[in-house]
Amino acid sequence: MNINKLTSFASLTTGEGQRLAYTYSVVNDETGEIVSNNNKGSFVVMDADLQSHIDAIKTYINDNKL
């Protein structure tokens, strides 16, 4: 059986709204062998709860890291 492992993600502001882009690898959970890597996907954030989490991360970075 294979499992998907998230390897990175980014939040982008686009004309459609907030977009989350992500990259993942597919790993065989019995052998640990990488079946495929650098798989990509993205979606526009439509869920208000998810958007609030993204906003919280942005606030944290702006208040504590910049």
PyMOL commands that place a pseudoatom at each C-alpha (Angstrom):
pseudoatom trace, name=CA, resn=MET, resi=1, chain=A, elem=C, hetatm=0, pos=[0.000, 0.000, 0.000]
pseudoatom trace, name=CA, resn=ASN, resi=2, chain=A, elem=C, hetatm=0, pos=[1.193, 3.541, -0.711]
pseudoatom trace, name=CA, resn=ILE, resi=3, chain=A, elem=C, hetatm=0, pos=[0.880, 6.692, 1.347]
pseudoatom trace, name=CA, resn=ASN, resi=4, chain=A, elem=C, hetatm=0, pos=[1.124, 10.327, 0.291]
pseudoatom trace, name=CA, resn=LYS, resi=5, chain=A, elem=C, hetatm=0, pos=[3.626, 12.463, 2.224]
pseudoatom trace, name=CA, resn=LEU, resi=6, chain=A, elem=C, hetatm=0, pos=[3.331, 16.243, 2.018]
pseudoatom trace, name=CA, resn=THR, resi=7, chain=A, elem=C, hetatm=0, pos=[6.772, 17.724, 1.268]
pseudoatom trace, name=CA, resn=SER, resi=8, chain=A, elem=C, hetatm=0, pos=[5.973, 21.440, 0.902]
pseudoatom trace, name=CA, resn=PHE, resi=9, chain=A, elem=C, hetatm=0, pos=[3.206, 23.983, 0.548]
pseudoatom trace, name=CA, resn=ALA, resi=10, chain=A, elem=C, hetatm=0, pos=[2.832, 27.688, -0.169]
pseudoatom trace, name=CA, resn=SER, resi=11, chain=A, elem=C, hetatm=0, pos=[0.072, 30.229, 0.240]
pseudoatom trace, name=CA, resn=LEU, resi=12, chain=A, elem=C, hetatm=0, pos=[-0.424, 32.595, -2.701]
pseudoatom trace, name=CA, resn=THR, resi=13, chain=A, elem=C, hetatm=0, pos=[-2.771, 35.512, -3.271]
pseudoatom trace, name=CA, resn=THR, resi=14, chain=A, elem=C, hetatm=0, pos=[-4.136, 35.325, -6.814]
pseudoatom trace, name=CA, resn=GLY, resi=15, chain=A, elem=C, hetatm=0, pos=[-6.941, 36.897, -8.810]
pseudoatom trace, name=CA, resn=GLU, resi=16, chain=A, elem=C, hetatm=0, pos=[-9.188, 33.974, -7.838]
pseudoatom trace, name=CA, resn=GLY, resi=17, chain=A, elem=C, hetatm=0, pos=[-8.439, 34.420, -4.132]
pseudoatom trace, name=CA, resn=GLN, resi=18, chain=A, elem=C, hetatm=0, pos=[-6.149, 32.654, -1.681]
pseudoatom trace, name=CA, resn=ARG, resi=19, chain=A, elem=C, hetatm=0, pos=[-4.510, 29.634, -3.325]
pseudoatom trace, name=CA, resn=LEU, resi=20, chain=A, elem=C, hetatm=0, pos=[-2.644, 26.830, -1.603]
pseudoatom trace, name=CA, resn=ALA, resi=21, chain=A, elem=C, hetatm=0, pos=[-0.062, 25.043, -3.722]
pseudoatom trace, name=CA, resn=TYR, resi=22, chain=A, elem=C, hetatm=0, pos=[1.505, 21.828, -2.471]
pseudoatom trace, name=CA, resn=THR, resi=23, chain=A, elem=C, hetatm=0, pos=[4.042, 19.159, -3.380]
pseudoatom trace, name=CA, resn=TYR, resi=24, chain=A, elem=C, hetatm=0, pos=[4.028, 15.565, -2.177]
pseudoatom trace, name=CA, resn=SER, resi=25, chain=A, elem=C, hetatm=0, pos=[5.750, 12.211, -2.557]
pseudoatom trace, name=CA, resn=VAL, resi=26, chain=A, elem=C, hetatm=0, pos=[4.138, 8.784, -2.777]
pseudoatom trace, name=CA, resn=VAL, resi=27, chain=A, elem=C, hetatm=0, pos=[5.906, 6.255, -0.528]
pseudoatom trace, name=CA, resn=ASN, resi=28, chain=A, elem=C, hetatm=0, pos=[5.420, 2.500, -0.188]
pseudoatom trace, name=CA, resn=ASP, resi=29, chain=A, elem=C, hetatm=0, pos=[4.526, 2.113, 3.504]
pseudoatom trace, name=CA, resn=GLU, resi=30, chain=A, elem=C, hetatm=0, pos=[5.969, -1.415, 3.714]
pseudoatom trace, name=CA, resn=THR, resi=31, chain=A, elem=C, hetatm=0, pos=[9.373, -0.898, 2.077]
pseudoatom trace, name=CA, resn=GLY, resi=32, chain=A, elem=C, hetatm=0, pos=[9.852, 2.873, 2.426]
pseudoatom trace, name=CA, resn=GLU, resi=33, chain=A, elem=C, hetatm=0, pos=[10.575, 3.060, -1.300]
pseudoatom trace, name=CA, resn=ILE, resi=34, chain=A, elem=C, hetatm=0, pos=[9.631, 6.314, -3.002]
pseudoatom trace, name=CA, resn=VAL, resi=35, chain=A, elem=C, hetatm=0, pos=[7.117, 5.422, -5.704]
pseudoatom trace, name=CA, resn=SER, resi=36, chain=A, elem=C, hetatm=0, pos=[6.936, 8.970, -7.113]
pseudoatom trace, name=CA, resn=ASN, resi=37, chain=A, elem=C, hetatm=0, pos=[8.021, 12.396, -5.976]
pseudoatom trace, name=CA, resn=ASN, resi=38, chain=A, elem=C, hetatm=0, pos=[7.579, 16.037, -6.859]
pseudoatom trace, name=CA, resn=ASN, resi=39, chain=A, elem=C, hetatm=0, pos=[3.830, 15.565, -7.428]
pseudoatom trace, name=CA, resn=LYS, resi=40, chain=A, elem=C, hetatm=0, pos=[2.039, 18.911, -7.389]
pseudoatom trace, name=CA, resn=GLY, resi=41, chain=A, elem=C, hetatm=0, pos=[-1.437, 20.251, -6.794]
pseudoatom trace, name=CA, resn=SER, resi=42, chain=A, elem=C, hetatm=0, pos=[-3.223, 23.441, -5.823]
pseudoatom trace, name=CA, resn=PHE, resi=43, chain=A, elem=C, hetatm=0, pos=[-6.654, 24.741, -4.905]
pseudoatom trace, name=CA, resn=VAL, resi=44, chain=A, elem=C, hetatm=0, pos=[-8.440, 27.989, -4.107]
pseudoatom trace, name=CA, resn=VAL, resi=45, chain=A, elem=C, hetatm=0, pos=[-9.343, 28.287, -0.428]
pseudoatom trace, name=CA, resn=MET, resi=46, chain=A, elem=C, hetatm=0, pos=[-13.131, 28.349, -0.071]
pseudoatom trace, name=CA, resn=ASP, resi=47, chain=A, elem=C, hetatm=0, pos=[-13.399, 27.291, 3.577]
pseudoatom trace, name=CA, resn=ALA, resi=48, chain=A, elem=C, hetatm=0, pos=[-13.543, 30.153, 6.124]
pseudoatom trace, name=CA, resn=ASP, resi=49, chain=A, elem=C, hetatm=0, pos=[-11.967, 28.021, 8.874]
pseudoatom trace, name=CA, resn=LEU, resi=50, chain=A, elem=C, hetatm=0, pos=[-8.996, 27.157, 6.679]
pseudoatom trace, name=CA, resn=GLN, resi=51, chain=A, elem=C, hetatm=0, pos=[-8.640, 30.821, 5.683]
pseudoatom trace, name=CA, resn=SER, resi=52, chain=A, elem=C, hetatm=0, pos=[-8.522, 31.820, 9.372]
pseudoatom trace, name=CA, resn=HIS, resi=53, chain=A, elem=C, hetatm=0, pos=[-5.601, 29.419, 9.930]
pseudoatom trace, name=CA, resn=ILE, resi=54, chain=A, elem=C, hetatm=0, pos=[-3.718, 30.875, 6.956]
pseudoatom trace, name=CA, resn=ASP, resi=55, chain=A, elem=C, hetatm=0, pos=[-4.373, 34.389, 8.312]
pseudoatom trace, name=CA, resn=ALA, resi=56, chain=A, elem=C, hetatm=0, pos=[-3.026, 33.348, 11.730]
pseudoatom trace, name=CA, resn=ILE, resi=57, chain=A, elem=C, hetatm=0, pos=[0.207, 32.053, 10.164]
pseudoatom trace, name=CA, resn=LYS, resi=58, chain=A, elem=C, hetatm=0, pos=[0.633, 35.298, 8.197]
pseudoatom trace, name=CA, resn=THR, resi=59, chain=A, elem=C, hetatm=0, pos=[0.037, 37.363, 11.359]
pseudoatom trace, name=CA, resn=TYR, resi=60, chain=A, elem=C, hetatm=0, pos=[2.572, 35.299, 13.296]
pseudoatom trace, name=CA, resn=ILE, resi=61, chain=A, elem=C, hetatm=0, pos=[5.230, 35.777, 10.611]
pseudoatom trace, name=CA, resn=ASN, resi=62, chain=A, elem=C, hetatm=0, pos=[4.556, 39.515, 10.297]
pseudoatom trace, name=CA, resn=ASP, resi=63, chain=A, elem=C, hetatm=0, pos=[4.572, 40.069, 14.076]
pseudoatom trace, name=CA, resn=ASN, resi=64, chain=A, elem=C, hetatm=0, pos=[7.478, 37.819, 15.022]
pseudoatom trace, name=CA, resn=LYS, resi=65, chain=A, elem=C, hetatm=0, pos=[9.776, 37.252, 12.056]
pseudoatom trace, name=CA, resn=LEU, resi=66, chain=A, elem=C, hetatm=0, pos=[9.819, 40.489, 10.038]
for i in range(1, 66): cmd.bond("trace and resi %d" % i, "trace and resi %d" % (i + 1))
show_as sticks, trace
zoom trace
